[in-house]
């Protein structure tokens, strides 16, 4: 398998990117925002920076709210397809407009590697199939509403444009998406166990795959027993259509015996053992989710991973250049990119530059002008440039600037926490996931850390872990050390949980329409809700 690269007909990537800007400005010159900021006078990148300021979401919020109420020609002339609500992990949720033009460009740039893989395998084996495990509670055949996940609208757009062949998916369309089915993993596992021809396993996020295989490991005996008996318990929340479809799937006793026997040997490398034709798993992830990726590797054995793309609700920014890698190339016609030089802490250390001025090895905050009405929008994402050539600009994601815990000026960043966890990993082996939070209690700041371990029986007590964590935080962040000395921050609290406890604690079994992504930093409000759950179970943190 070879990863395809983007091709811009021999033009340099920076030339394509500037053309993207010129087209955006030309098309939107007569919008309210375009008139206010002199789009018609802009001929160069320097002009653009002169007339249009660097901006954040709050600078666009009043315009977006008017657009949501139905006003036209405010930020963009391009027809709005949908408004996407972001998750608001740290800050309050945002309402992001998404135009049909942006979706069309996304669809055109969508990597065909997966489709080609299935197509080529079907030429040899017509039964070759693909398993999609992400939990979507939406029916692609129905009109969409105004409040959708970004991934839902992307897949709907791909479906509407003929980019999804439903016959290729395990179980067909009936088992792909179903808005009435809540126990999705049960449905996916039942159908997947019976299909020995899977060549591709895919999801929106790699974390979806990690959760699916965790469910598989815990529930395979029960699901195989249900298949043998052709009984689906009433407690399993499936639509009538899904129940009927599952019970109609052909069952091979030999296949069930084989899968059960392989599972009983353990789940290391389970994918190539029970689906030996699988060549690739795909989903979005990043190097910041080290533990979740490591947990998934246990199930995958030597099967390749495709981390797909670097994207956000505002734009598709990059696509991966090779399998098993977090290196991306910029999608030059998806948005116009600018970059603010940053140091390792995310602090600005230079003037804004465009793509042709990027330096290999340097880090930059990404600034977007997109196809949906955001201009010179500071994303907060810090990227490191790995290679800059005419044909490609390769980058990796480093961290998000706005993911910061800050009680008294210490500003513990996501990058700080990565370093802390690398050191904690040497003390507490077997960490599967973790979440940090910080809040003020009785006028004193305190950090809380929740660890998810495969086996939560460890030799160290929670108090000993707190001492170790305190020492590591002081080593990584000198301001934290000083504030601890002044008693503005007290010793952190560490909770150790098994997978089931951690899942319940973080509400990962919620039936809300949202993705269960790893959350490594909690806002104070969400942290306090989790602490309330501990109190309700008489696990006081005081």
C-alpha positions as CSV (number, residue, x, y, z in Angstrom):
1,X,0.0,0.0,0.0
2,X,1.2,3.5,-0.9
3,X,-0.2,6.7,0.5
4,X,-1.3,9.0,-2.3
5,X,-0.1,12.6,-2.1
6,X,-2.0,15.7,-3.1
7,X,-1.3,17.0,-6.6
8,X,-1.5,20.6,-7.6
9,X,-0.5,20.3,-11.3
10,X,3.1,21.4,-10.7
11,X,2.2,24.7,-9.1
12,X,3.9,25.4,-5.7
13,X,1.8,24.8,-2.7
14,X,2.3,28.5,-1.6
15,X,1.1,29.7,-5.0
16,X,-2.1,27.6,-4.7
17,X,-2.6,28.9,-1.2
18,X,-2.3,32.5,-2.3
19,X,-4.8,31.8,-5.2
20,X,-7.2,30.4,-2.6
21,X,-7.0,33.7,-0.7
22,X,-7.5,35.8,-3.8
23,X,-10.6,33.8,-4.7
24,X,-12.1,34.1,-1.2
25,X,-11.5,37.9,-1.2
26,X,-12.9,38.4,-4.7
27,X,-16.0,36.3,-4.0
28,X,-16.8,38.0,-0.7
29,X,-15.8,41.6,-1.4
30,X,-19.4,42.8,-1.2
31,X,-20.3,41.1,2.1
32,X,-20.7,43.2,5.1
33,X,-17.4,42.1,6.5
34,X,-15.7,42.5,3.1
35,X,-16.8,46.1,2.8
36,X,-15.8,46.9,6.4
37,X,-12.3,45.5,5.7
38,X,-11.7,46.8,2.2
39,X,-11.5,43.4,0.4
40,X,-11.8,45.1,-3.0
41,X,-8.5,47.1,-2.3
42,X,-6.5,44.0,-1.4
43,X,-3.9,43.0,-4.0
44,X,-1.1,41.4,-1.9
45,X,-0.7,39.5,1.3
46,X,0.7,42.7,2.9
47,X,-2.5,44.5,1.9
48,X,-4.5,41.7,3.5
49,X,-2.6,42.1,6.8
50,X,-3.0,45.9,6.7
51,X,-6.8,45.9,6.3
52,X,-7.9,42.7,8.1
53,X,-6.9,42.1,11.8
54,X,-5.9,38.9,13.4
55,X,-9.1,37.6,15.0
56,X,-10.6,35.1,17.5
57,X,-14.0,33.5,17.7
58,X,-15.4,36.3,19.8
59,X,-14.7,38.8,17.0
60,X,-17.0,36.8,14.7
61,X,-19.6,35.8,17.1
62,X,-22.0,38.7,16.5
63,X,-21.9,38.1,12.8
64,X,-22.4,34.4,13.1
65,X,-25.4,34.8,15.4
66,X,-27.0,37.0,12.8
67,X,-26.3,34.4,10.1
68,X,-27.8,31.7,12.2
69,X,-30.9,33.9,12.5
70,X,-31.1,33.9,8.7
71,X,-29.4,37.1,7.6
72,X,-27.5,36.8,4.3
73,X,-24.2,38.3,2.9
74,X,-22.7,39.0,6.3
75,X,-19.4,37.1,6.4
76,X,-19.7,35.1,3.2
77,X,-21.6,34.9,0.0
78,X,-21.2,31.1,-0.2
79,X,-24.4,29.3,0.8
80,X,-24.4,27.9,4.4
81,X,-25.0,24.2,4.5
82,X,-25.1,23.8,8.3
83,X,-23.9,25.3,11.5
84,X,-21.6,23.1,13.6
85,X,-21.6,23.2,17.3
86,X,-18.1,22.5,18.7
87,X,-17.7,20.4,21.8
88,X,-16.4,23.2,24.1
89,X,-14.0,21.0,26.0
90,X,-12.2,23.9,27.6
91,X,-14.1,27.1,26.5
92,X,-17.8,27.5,25.8
93,X,-19.1,25.8,22.7
94,X,-18.7,27.6,19.4
95,X,-21.2,27.9,16.6
96,X,-19.2,27.5,13.3
97,X,-20.8,28.1,9.9
98,X,-20.0,25.5,7.2
99,X,-20.6,26.3,3.6
100,X,-21.4,24.0,0.7
101,X,-18.2,25.3,-1.0
102,X,-16.1,24.2,2.0
103,X,-17.8,20.8,1.9
104,X,-17.2,20.4,-1.8
105,X,-13.5,21.2,-1.5
106,X,-13.3,18.8,1.5
107,X,-15.0,16.1,-0.6
108,X,-12.6,16.7,-3.6
109,X,-9.6,16.5,-1.3
110,X,-10.9,13.4,0.5
111,X,-8.3,10.7,0.3
112,X,-9.3,7.8,-1.9
113,X,-6.8,5.3,-0.5
114,X,-9.4,3.5,1.5
115,X,-11.9,3.3,-1.3
116,X,-9.1,2.0,-3.6
117,X,-8.1,-0.6,-1.1
118,X,-11.6,-2.0,-0.9
119,X,-12.1,-1.8,-4.7
120,X,-8.9,-3.7,-5.5
121,X,-9.6,-6.4,-2.9
122,X,-13.1,-6.8,-4.3
123,X,-11.6,-7.5,-7.7
124,X,-10.1,-10.6,-6.1
125,X,-12.8,-11.3,-3.6
126,X,-16.3,-9.9,-4.2
127,X,-17.1,-10.4,-0.5
128,X,-14.3,-8.0,0.7
129,X,-15.8,-5.6,3.2
130,X,-15.1,-2.6,5.5
131,X,-16.2,-2.3,9.1
132,X,-17.2,1.2,10.3
133,X,-17.4,1.4,14.1
134,X,-18.0,5.0,14.9
135,X,-21.2,5.7,16.8
136,X,-23.4,7.9,14.7
137,X,-27.0,8.4,15.8
138,X,-28.3,9.9,12.5
139,X,-29.9,8.6,9.4
140,X,-28.0,9.7,6.3
141,X,-31.1,9.4,4.1
142,X,-33.0,12.0,6.1
143,X,-32.7,15.8,5.8
144,X,-30.1,17.1,8.3
145,X,-31.0,19.4,11.2
146,X,-29.0,22.6,12.1
147,X,-27.2,21.1,15.0
148,X,-24.9,18.4,13.8
149,X,-21.5,17.0,14.6
150,X,-18.8,18.1,12.1
151,X,-18.1,14.4,11.3
152,X,-21.8,13.7,10.7
153,X,-22.2,16.5,8.1
154,X,-18.9,15.4,6.4
155,X,-20.2,11.8,6.0
156,X,-23.6,13.0,4.9
157,X,-21.9,15.1,2.2
158,X,-19.8,12.2,1.1
159,X,-22.9,10.0,1.0
160,X,-24.9,12.6,-1.0
161,X,-22.0,12.8,-3.5
162,X,-21.7,9.1,-4.1
163,X,-18.5,8.6,-2.2
164,X,-19.9,5.8,0.0
165,X,-20.8,2.5,-1.5
166,X,-23.1,1.0,1.1
167,X,-22.8,-2.5,-0.2
168,X,-19.1,-2.6,0.9
169,X,-19.9,-2.1,4.6
170,X,-20.4,-4.9,7.0
171,X,-24.1,-5.5,7.3
172,X,-25.0,-3.0,4.6
173,X,-26.7,0.3,5.0
174,X,-29.0,-0.9,7.8
175,X,-26.1,-1.6,10.1
176,X,-24.1,1.5,9.2
177,X,-26.0,4.3,10.8
178,X,-29.3,4.1,12.8
179,X,-30.7,7.0,14.9
180,X,-32.8,4.7,17.1
181,X,-30.0,2.3,18.0
182,X,-28.1,3.1,21.2
183,X,-26.0,0.0,21.8
184,X,-24.0,0.5,18.6
185,X,-21.0,-1.5,19.6
186,X,-23.2,-4.6,20.2
187,X,-24.6,-4.2,16.7
188,X,-21.2,-3.7,15.1
189,X,-19.6,-6.6,17.0
190,X,-22.4,-9.1,16.1
191,X,-22.0,-8.4,12.4
192,X,-18.2,-8.2,12.4
193,X,-17.8,-11.5,14.2
194,X,-19.7,-13.2,11.4
195,X,-17.7,-11.5,8.6
196,X,-14.2,-13.0,7.8
197,X,-13.7,-10.9,4.7
198,X,-13.0,-7.5,6.4
199,X,-10.1,-5.7,4.7
200,X,-10.5,-2.3,6.3
201,X,-11.7,-1.2,9.8
202,X,-12.5,2.5,10.0
203,X,-13.8,5.2,12.3
204,X,-13.9,8.9,12.7
205,X,-11.5,8.9,15.6
206,X,-9.0,6.1,16.4
207,X,-10.3,6.4,19.9
208,X,-13.6,4.9,18.6
209,X,-11.6,1.8,17.6
210,X,-10.0,1.6,21.0
211,X,-13.4,1.7,22.7
212,X,-14.8,-0.8,20.2
213,X,-12.1,-3.4,20.8
214,X,-12.3,-2.8,24.6
215,X,-16.0,-3.6,24.3
216,X,-15.2,-6.7,22.2
217,X,-12.7,-8.0,24.8
218,X,-15.2,-7.6,27.7
219,X,-18.3,-8.9,25.9
220,X,-17.3,-11.4,23.2
221,X,-18.6,-14.4,25.2
222,X,-22.0,-12.9,25.6
223,X,-22.3,-11.7,22.0
224,X,-21.2,-15.0,20.6
225,X,-23.7,-16.8,22.9
226,X,-26.5,-14.5,21.6
227,X,-25.5,-15.2,18.0
228,X,-25.5,-19.0,18.6
229,X,-29.0,-18.8,20.2
230,X,-30.2,-16.2,17.7
231,X,-31.5,-14.1,20.6
232,X,-31.0,-10.4,21.3
233,X,-31.9,-9.5,24.9
234,X,-34.5,-6.8,25.3
235,X,-32.0,-4.9,27.4
236,X,-29.9,-4.3,24.3
237,X,-31.2,-1.0,22.8
238,X,-31.5,-1.6,19.1
239,X,-34.1,-0.5,16.6
240,X,-36.6,-3.1,15.2
241,X,-34.9,-2.8,11.8
242,X,-31.5,-3.5,13.2
243,X,-32.7,-6.4,15.3
244,X,-34.3,-7.9,12.2
245,X,-31.2,-7.4,10.1
246,X,-28.8,-9.0,12.7
247,X,-31.0,-12.0,13.2
248,X,-31.1,-12.5,9.4
249,X,-27.3,-12.6,9.0
250,X,-26.1,-16.1,8.0
251,X,-24.3,-17.8,10.9
252,X,-21.4,-20.3,10.6
253,X,-20.9,-22.5,13.6
254,X,-17.4,-23.1,12.6
255,X,-16.7,-19.3,12.3
256,X,-18.2,-18.7,15.8
257,X,-16.0,-21.6,17.3
258,X,-12.9,-20.2,15.6
259,X,-13.5,-16.6,16.9
260,X,-14.3,-17.8,20.4
261,X,-11.2,-19.9,20.5
262,X,-8.9,-17.1,19.3
263,X,-10.5,-14.7,21.8
264,X,-9.9,-17.1,24.6
265,X,-6.1,-17.0,23.9
266,X,-6.1,-13.3,24.7
267,X,-6.6,-10.1,22.7
268,X,-3.0,-9.2,21.8
269,X,-3.1,-9.0,18.0
270,X,-6.7,-10.1,17.8
271,X,-7.4,-8.2,14.6
272,X,-5.1,-10.1,12.2
273,X,-6.0,-13.4,14.0
274,X,-9.7,-13.3,13.4
275,X,-9.7,-11.0,10.4
276,X,-6.5,-12.0,8.6
277,X,-7.4,-10.1,5.4
278,X,-7.4,-6.7,7.2
279,X,-4.8,-4.4,5.8
280,X,-5.6,-1.1,7.3
281,X,-7.4,0.7,10.2
282,X,-8.2,4.4,9.9
283,X,-9.3,7.2,12.1
284,X,-8.2,10.6,13.3
285,X,-5.8,10.8,16.2
286,X,-2.6,12.7,17.2
287,X,0.6,12.1,19.0
288,X,-0.9,13.7,22.1
289,X,-3.1,10.6,22.6
290,X,-0.1,8.4,23.4
291,X,-1.8,6.1,25.8
292,X,-5.0,5.6,23.8
293,X,-2.9,4.8,20.7
294,X,-0.8,2.4,22.6
295,X,-3.9,0.6,23.9
296,X,-5.2,0.3,20.3
297,X,-1.8,-1.1,19.1
298,X,-2.3,-4.1,21.5
299,X,-5.3,-5.2,19.4
300,X,-3.9,-4.4,16.0
301,X,-0.7,-6.4,15.9
302,X,1.1,-5.5,12.6
303,X,-2.0,-3.9,10.9
304,X,-1.2,-0.5,9.5
305,X,-2.8,2.7,10.9
306,X,-4.0,5.6,8.7
307,X,-4.4,8.7,10.8
308,X,-6.3,10.3,7.9
309,X,-6.1,14.0,8.4
310,X,-5.6,17.1,10.5
311,X,-9.0,18.8,10.6
312,X,-11.2,21.0,12.7
313,X,-14.7,22.4,12.4
314,X,-13.3,25.5,10.7
315,X,-11.4,23.7,8.0
316,X,-9.6,20.6,6.6
317,X,-6.0,21.6,7.1
318,X,-3.8,18.6,6.3
319,X,-3.8,14.9,5.2
320,X,-1.3,12.3,6.3
321,X,1.6,11.6,4.0
322,X,2.2,8.0,5.1
323,X,0.7,5.2,7.2
324,X,1.5,4.9,10.9
325,X,2.6,8.5,11.0
326,X,1.4,11.8,12.4
327,X,3.0,13.8,9.6
328,X,0.6,15.8,7.4
329,X,0.8,17.9,4.2
330,X,-1.2,21.1,4.0
331,X,-4.4,21.1,1.9
332,X,-3.6,24.3,0.0
333,X,-7.0,25.0,-1.5
334,X,-9.0,24.4,1.7
335,X,-8.1,27.7,3.4
336,X,-5.4,30.4,3.3
337,X,-2.8,29.8,6.0
338,X,-0.7,32.2,8.0
339,X,1.6,31.4,10.9
340,X,2.7,33.1,14.1
341,X,6.1,31.9,15.3
342,X,5.9,30.3,18.8
343,X,8.3,28.9,21.4
344,X,7.7,25.5,23.1
345,X,5.3,27.1,25.5
346,X,3.2,28.6,22.8
347,X,4.4,32.2,23.4
348,X,4.7,34.4,20.3
349,X,8.3,35.0,19.2
350,X,8.0,36.7,15.8
351,X,5.9,38.3,13.1
352,X,3.1,36.6,11.1
353,X,4.4,34.8,8.0
354,X,2.8,33.0,5.0
355,X,3.5,29.5,3.8
356,X,6.5,30.3,1.6
357,X,8.4,31.8,4.6
358,X,8.0,28.8,7.0
359,X,11.3,27.5,8.5
360,X,11.8,23.8,8.9
361,X,12.1,22.8,12.6
362,X,10.2,25.9,13.8
363,X,6.8,25.9,15.6
364,X,3.9,28.2,14.6
365,X,0.3,28.9,15.7
366,X,-2.0,28.3,12.7
367,X,-4.1,31.2,11.4
368,X,-6.9,30.5,9.0
369,X,-8.9,32.3,6.4
370,X,-11.4,29.7,5.4
371,X,-14.2,29.1,2.9
372,X,-17.0,29.6,5.5
373,X,-16.5,33.2,6.5
374,X,-13.7,33.3,9.1
375,X,-10.8,35.7,8.2
376,X,-7.3,35.6,9.9
377,X,-8.8,33.4,12.6
378,X,-6.3,32.3,15.3
379,X,-6.9,28.6,15.8
380,X,-4.8,28.1,18.9
381,X,-3.2,25.0,17.3
382,X,0.6,25.0,17.4
383,X,2.3,23.1,14.5
384,X,5.9,22.2,13.9
385,X,7.2,22.4,10.3
386,X,9.0,19.2,9.4
387,X,9.8,20.0,5.7
388,X,9.1,22.9,3.4
389,X,9.4,22.4,-0.4
390,X,7.6,23.7,-3.4
391,X,5.5,20.6,-3.8
392,X,4.7,19.9,-0.1
393,X,4.8,21.5,3.3
394,X,4.9,18.8,5.9
395,X,3.9,19.5,9.6
396,X,3.0,17.7,12.8
397,X,0.6,18.9,15.5
398,X,2.3,19.9,18.7
399,X,-0.4,21.2,21.1
400,X,-3.3,23.6,21.6
401,X,-2.6,26.9,23.2
402,X,-6.0,27.2,24.8
403,X,-5.7,23.9,26.6
404,X,-4.2,25.3,29.8
405,X,-4.7,24.8,33.5
406,X,-4.1,28.0,35.3
407,X,-4.9,28.6,39.0
408,X,-2.5,31.4,39.9
409,X,-0.4,32.2,36.8
410,X,1.4,28.8,36.5
411,X,-0.2,28.0,33.1
412,X,0.2,24.2,32.9
413,X,-0.1,23.6,29.1
414,X,-1.1,20.4,27.3
415,X,2.6,20.1,26.4
416,X,3.6,20.3,30.0
417,X,1.1,17.6,30.8
418,X,2.5,15.3,28.1
419,X,6.0,15.7,29.7
420,X,4.5,15.0,33.2
421,X,2.8,11.8,31.9
422,X,6.0,10.6,30.2
423,X,7.6,10.8,33.7
424,X,4.6,9.3,35.5
425,X,4.6,6.4,33.0
426,X,7.9,5.2,34.5
427,X,6.4,5.1,38.0
428,X,2.9,3.8,37.2
429,X,3.1,1.2,34.3
430,X,-0.1,0.3,32.4
431,X,-1.7,3.7,32.2
432,X,-4.5,3.5,29.5
433,X,-5.9,7.0,29.8
434,X,-5.6,10.1,32.0
435,X,-7.4,13.4,32.7
436,X,-6.2,16.5,34.4
437,X,-8.2,19.2,36.0
438,X,-7.7,22.1,38.4
439,X,-10.0,24.2,40.5
440,X,-10.2,26.5,43.6
441,X,-11.5,24.9,46.8
442,X,-11.7,27.0,50.0
443,X,-9.7,29.8,48.3
444,X,-6.8,27.4,47.5
445,X,-5.9,25.9,44.2
446,X,-5.6,22.1,43.7
447,X,-4.9,19.8,40.8
448,X,-6.8,16.6,40.3
449,X,-5.6,13.7,38.1
450,X,-7.6,10.7,37.1
451,X,-5.7,7.7,35.9
452,X,-7.2,4.7,34.0
453,X,-5.3,1.5,34.5
454,X,-5.8,-1.9,33.1
455,X,-5.4,-3.2,36.6
456,X,-5.9,-0.6,39.3
457,X,-4.2,-2.7,42.0
458,X,-0.8,-1.0,42.3
459,X,1.8,-0.9,45.0
460,X,1.6,2.8,45.5
461,X,-1.1,4.5,47.6
462,X,-3.0,7.5,46.2
463,X,-1.2,9.7,48.6
464,X,2.2,8.4,47.4
465,X,1.1,9.0,43.8
466,X,0.1,12.6,44.8
467,X,3.6,13.2,46.2
468,X,5.2,11.9,43.0
469,X,2.9,13.9,40.8
470,X,3.6,17.0,42.9
471,X,7.3,16.6,42.5
472,X,7.1,16.0,38.7
473,X,4.8,19.1,38.2
474,X,7.3,21.2,40.1
475,X,10.1,19.9,38.0
476,X,8.3,20.6,34.7
477,X,6.8,24.0,35.6
478,X,8.9,26.3,37.8
479,X,5.9,28.7,38.5
480,X,3.9,25.7,39.8
481,X,6.8,25.0,42.1
482,X,7.0,28.5,43.4
483,X,3.2,28.7,43.9
484,X,3.3,25.4,45.8
485,X,6.0,26.9,48.1
486,X,3.8,29.9,48.7
487,X,0.8,27.7,49.4
488,X,-1.3,29.3,46.7
489,X,-1.6,25.7,45.3
490,X,-1.8,22.6,47.5
491,X,-0.7,19.1,46.9
492,X,-2.6,17.5,43.9
493,X,-5.0,14.6,44.3
494,X,-4.6,11.4,42.2
495,X,-7.4,8.9,41.7
496,X,-6.8,5.5,40.2
497,X,-9.6,3.8,38.3
498,X,-10.1,0.7,36.3
499,X,-11.6,1.0,32.8
500,X,-15.2,0.6,33.9
501,X,-14.9,3.2,36.7
502,X,-13.1,5.6,34.4
503,X,-15.7,5.2,31.7
504,X,-18.6,5.9,34.1
505,X,-16.7,8.8,35.7
506,X,-16.1,10.6,32.4
507,X,-19.6,9.9,31.2
508,X,-18.4,7.9,28.3
509,X,-21.6,5.9,28.2
510,X,-23.7,9.0,27.7
511,X,-26.3,8.8,24.9
512,X,-25.8,12.4,23.9
513,X,-25.0,12.9,20.2
514,X,-21.3,13.6,20.6
515,X,-18.0,11.8,20.0
516,X,-16.3,10.1,22.9
517,X,-12.8,11.5,22.4
518,X,-10.0,11.4,24.9
519,X,-10.2,14.5,27.2
520,X,-6.8,15.1,28.8
521,X,-7.7,18.5,30.3
522,X,-11.0,19.3,32.0
523,X,-12.5,22.8,32.5
524,X,-13.4,23.6,36.1
525,X,-17.1,23.1,35.6
526,X,-16.7,19.6,34.3
527,X,-14.1,18.8,36.9
528,X,-16.5,19.8,39.7
529,X,-19.2,17.6,38.3
530,X,-16.9,14.6,38.4
531,X,-15.8,15.4,41.9
532,X,-19.5,15.5,42.9
533,X,-19.8,11.9,41.6
534,X,-16.9,10.9,43.8
535,X,-18.7,12.5,46.8
536,X,-21.9,10.8,46.0
537,X,-20.0,7.5,46.1
538,X,-18.4,8.5,49.4
539,X,-15.0,8.8,47.9
540,X,-14.2,12.2,49.3
541,X,-11.2,14.0,48.0
542,X,-10.6,16.0,51.2
